[in-house]
Structures are given as structure tokens and as C-alpha cells.
Amino acid sequence: MENERLPLDNNRSESALRKAALGRKKFLFVGHEVAGENLAGLYALVATCEANQVNPEAYLEDVLLRVQTYPNSRIGELLPHEWKRRRAADPPDSRLQPSL
């Protein structure tokens, strides 16, 4: 039985794997094990943003400024899917709009 909702190709998965394959040589020379773990965490965070249709650059710009003063008990609110939901409910003022 075939499911017509599934794509006939796997271009999305191949594209995602291509990023890892291109970086594999570079990742061998990270310099330190902890740096490699940090890089892996960053890649995972960016992939999570992309999976949730969140712009990773805008997300990181906002979250890195707020995480320093954010209460630990509410840190889950800064995860990409929650961040997106909260931004949709209360969009920030655009920096490009002149203030009145």
C-alpha cells in the first residue's frame, strides 16, 4: 500500500546529510573535545530551529541576549518551538520601523 502524502524522493534528507558530510573533514580538527561537543550542540540547535521553521539567526540573536537574565525555572520557554509560539502571540517591534 502506498501513501500519497509521502514524497517520492528523499531530497530533504539527502540535503541535510550533505551538510554533515561537507563538514566532516573540518570537524576532525576542531582542536579540543569540548569544542567539538559545543559545535555539535550548536548544530543540533540550528537543526531544531530549521525543523520548527524558525530563523536560526533571529532566534540566536534574541535568545543569547535574554538567556543571561532568564530564570532557570522558565528556561524551556526559550526552546525554538516555544520561542516561535510566543513570538507569534506577541511579535516584537520591528527595528526597521521608526519609533513614534
Disulfide bonds with the S-S distance in Angstrom:
none
